[in-house]
Amino acid sequence: MKKSFKKNINSEIPSLVHFYANWCTPCKLMTPILEQIEEEMGESLNVVEIDVEAKKKLSRRYKIKSLPTLLLFKNGEPLWRQSGMIQKNDIKKAIIEFA
């Protein structure tokens, strides 16, 4: 899931960005859900993981205050944001609705 952040968010293909930390238990629970979504949606979605501890500047830019946080981008524009746990079907609905 780890792919180039800038390249992906500026793409016409929607990018779902998962801001996480290794110590964050809910973040660890989100990872397999995001892997399933990535597999199910194939080439129509990019999934990118950003470790907030390693990418503090990026985390500040997007005002990440709680974990996990998901941001959906398309053509460089943030379209949707969710902080905290969320079910797979709700994530997929958001992707379809906003992208």
Short mmCIF file of the C-alpha atoms (twelve columns), coordinates in Angstrom:
data_MODEL
# 
_entry.id   MODEL 
# 
loop_
_atom_site.group_PDB 
_atom_site.id 
_atom_site.type_symbol 
_atom_site.label_atom_id 
_atom_site.label_alt_id 
_atom_site.label_comp_id 
_atom_site.label_asym_id 
_atom_site.label_seq_id 
_atom_site.Cartn_x 
_atom_site.Cartn_y 
_atom_site.Cartn_z 
_atom_site.pdbx_PDB_model_num 
ATOM 1  C CA . MET A 1  0.000   0.000  0.000   1 
ATOM 2  C CA . LYS A 2  2.920   2.374  0.413   1 
ATOM 3  C CA . LYS A 3  3.072   4.468  -2.731  1 
ATOM 4  C CA . SER A 4  4.180   7.968  -3.629  1 
ATOM 5  C CA . PHE A 5  1.911   10.463 -1.840  1 
ATOM 6  C CA . LYS A 6  2.163   13.434 -4.232  1 
ATOM 7  C CA . LYS A 7  1.906   11.326 -7.368  1 
ATOM 8  C CA . ASN A 8  -1.174  9.526  -6.101  1 
ATOM 9  C CA . ILE A 9  -3.172  12.429 -4.685  1 
ATOM 10 C CA . ASN A 10 -2.685  14.421 -7.895  1 
ATOM 11 C CA . SER A 11 -3.979  11.556 -10.033 1 
ATOM 12 C CA . GLU A 12 -7.389  11.366 -11.697 1 
ATOM 13 C CA . ILE A 13 -7.707  8.009  -9.956  1 
ATOM 14 C CA . PRO A 14 -9.013  8.594  -6.412  1 
ATOM 15 C CA . SER A 15 -6.490  8.061  -3.618  1 
ATOM 16 C CA . LEU A 16 -7.470  6.975  -0.141  1 
ATOM 17 C CA . VAL A 17 -4.789  8.094  2.307   1 
ATOM 18 C CA . HIS A 18 -4.527  6.347  5.673   1 
ATOM 19 C CA . PHE A 19 -2.735  8.433  8.306   1 
ATOM 20 C CA . TYR A 20 -1.590  6.042  11.032  1 
ATOM 21 C CA . ALA A 21 0.992   5.350  13.734  1 
ATOM 22 C CA . ASN A 22 2.550   2.022  14.638  1 
ATOM 23 C CA . TRP A 23 1.424   2.331  18.278  1 
ATOM 24 C CA . CYS A 24 -2.215  2.980  17.269  1 
ATOM 25 C CA . THR A 25 -4.384  -0.126 17.756  1 
ATOM 26 C CA . PRO A 26 -7.383  1.207  15.739  1 
ATOM 27 C CA . CYS A 27 -4.952  2.007  12.903  1 
ATOM 28 C CA . LYS A 28 -3.794  -1.609 12.912  1 
ATOM 29 C CA . LEU A 29 -7.420  -2.734 12.721  1 
ATOM 30 C CA . MET A 30 -8.040  -0.446 9.729   1 
ATOM 31 C CA . THR A 31 -5.139  -1.833 7.680   1 
ATOM 32 C CA . PRO A 32 -6.766  -5.168 6.663   1 
ATOM 33 C CA . ILE A 33 -10.012 -3.330 5.839   1 
ATOM 34 C CA . LEU A 34 -8.118  -0.963 3.542   1 
ATOM 35 C CA . GLU A 35 -6.264  -3.876 1.966   1 
ATOM 36 C CA . GLN A 36 -9.621  -5.519 1.168   1 
ATOM 37 C CA . ILE A 37 -10.938 -2.294 -0.355  1 
ATOM 38 C CA . GLU A 38 -7.779  -1.891 -2.419  1 
ATOM 39 C CA . GLU A 39 -8.109  -5.460 -3.696  1 
ATOM 40 C CA . GLU A 40 -11.828 -5.119 -4.469  1 
ATOM 41 C CA . MET A 41 -11.517 -1.773 -6.244  1 
ATOM 42 C CA . GLY A 42 -8.366  -2.692 -8.167  1 
ATOM 43 C CA . GLU A 43 -7.056  -0.048 -10.576 1 
ATOM 44 C CA . SER A 44 -9.903  2.378  -9.768  1 
ATOM 45 C CA . LEU A 45 -8.394  3.369  -6.377  1 
ATOM 46 C CA . ASN A 46 -4.966  4.058  -4.919  1 
ATOM 47 C CA . VAL A 47 -4.457  3.378  -1.217  1 
ATOM 48 C CA . VAL A 48 -1.570  5.181  0.460   1 
ATOM 49 C CA . GLU A 49 -0.358  4.822  4.056   1 
ATOM 50 C CA . ILE A 50 1.320   7.725  5.851   1 
ATOM 51 C CA . ASP A 51 3.062   7.145  9.185   1 
ATOM 52 C CA . VAL A 52 2.410   10.361 11.130  1 
ATOM 53 C CA . GLU A 53 5.553   9.831  13.213  1 
ATOM 54 C CA . ALA A 54 7.759   9.649  10.117  1 
ATOM 55 C CA . LYS A 55 5.911   12.332 8.125   1 
ATOM 56 C CA . LYS A 56 5.203   14.984 10.752  1 
ATOM 57 C CA . LYS A 57 5.254   17.873 8.267   1 
ATOM 58 C CA . LEU A 58 2.660   16.180 6.070   1 
ATOM 59 C CA . SER A 59 0.542   15.357 9.117   1 
ATOM 60 C CA . ARG A 60 0.593   19.018 10.173  1 
ATOM 61 C CA . ARG A 61 -0.292  20.175 6.655   1 
ATOM 62 C CA . TYR A 62 -3.474  18.088 6.713   1 
ATOM 63 C CA . LYS A 63 -4.184  18.848 10.395  1 
ATOM 64 C CA . ILE A 64 -4.181  15.228 11.533  1 
ATOM 65 C CA . LYS A 65 -5.321  15.395 15.167  1 
ATOM 66 C CA . SER A 66 -6.590  11.849 15.766  1 
ATOM 67 C CA . LEU A 67 -5.818  8.404  14.414  1 
ATOM 68 C CA . PRO A 68 -6.644  6.720  12.233  1 
ATOM 69 C CA . THR A 69 -7.603  9.453  9.773   1 
ATOM 70 C CA . LEU A 70 -8.623  8.735  6.197   1 
ATOM 71 C CA . LEU A 71 -8.534  11.368 3.463   1 
ATOM 72 C CA . LEU A 72 -9.845  10.827 -0.055  1 
ATOM 73 C CA . PHE A 73 -8.145  12.820 -2.819  1 
ATOM 74 C CA . LYS A 74 -8.692  13.210 -6.539  1 
ATOM 75 C CA . ASN A 75 -6.729  15.599 -8.784  1 
ATOM 76 C CA . GLY A 76 -4.967  16.963 -5.701  1 
ATOM 77 C CA . GLU A 77 -8.208  17.977 -3.986  1 
ATOM 78 C CA . PRO A 78 -9.320  16.498 -0.658  1 
ATOM 79 C CA . LEU A 79 -12.883 15.262 -1.174  1 
ATOM 80 C CA . TRP A 80 -13.700 13.422 2.065   1 
ATOM 81 C CA . ARG A 81 -12.244 12.989 5.527   1 
ATOM 82 C CA . GLN A 82 -12.907 10.562 8.380   1 
ATOM 83 C CA . SER A 83 -11.207 10.297 11.748  1 
ATOM 84 C CA . GLY A 84 -11.576 7.176  13.858  1 
ATOM 85 C CA . MET A 85 -12.760 3.700  13.000  1 
ATOM 86 C CA . ILE A 86 -15.169 3.248  10.113  1 
ATOM 87 C CA . GLN A 87 -16.712 0.178  8.508   1 
ATOM 88 C CA . LYS A 88 -15.599 -1.081 5.094   1 
ATOM 89 C CA . ASN A 89 -18.992 -0.487 3.465   1 
ATOM 90 C CA . ASP A 90 -19.063 3.120  4.706   1 
ATOM 91 C CA . ILE A 91 -15.613 3.762  3.235   1 
ATOM 92 C CA . LYS A 92 -16.680 2.290  -0.104  1 
ATOM 93 C CA . LYS A 93 -19.867 4.406  -0.106  1 
ATOM 94 C CA . ALA A 94 -17.790 7.547  0.483   1 
ATOM 95 C CA . ILE A 95 -15.403 6.641  -2.340  1 
ATOM 96 C CA . ILE A 96 -18.309 6.112  -4.738  1 
ATOM 97 C CA . GLU A 97 -20.152 9.239  -3.584  1 
ATOM 98 C CA . PHE A 98 -17.232 11.681 -3.512  1 
ATOM 99 C CA . ALA A 99 -14.911 10.377 -6.214  1 
# 
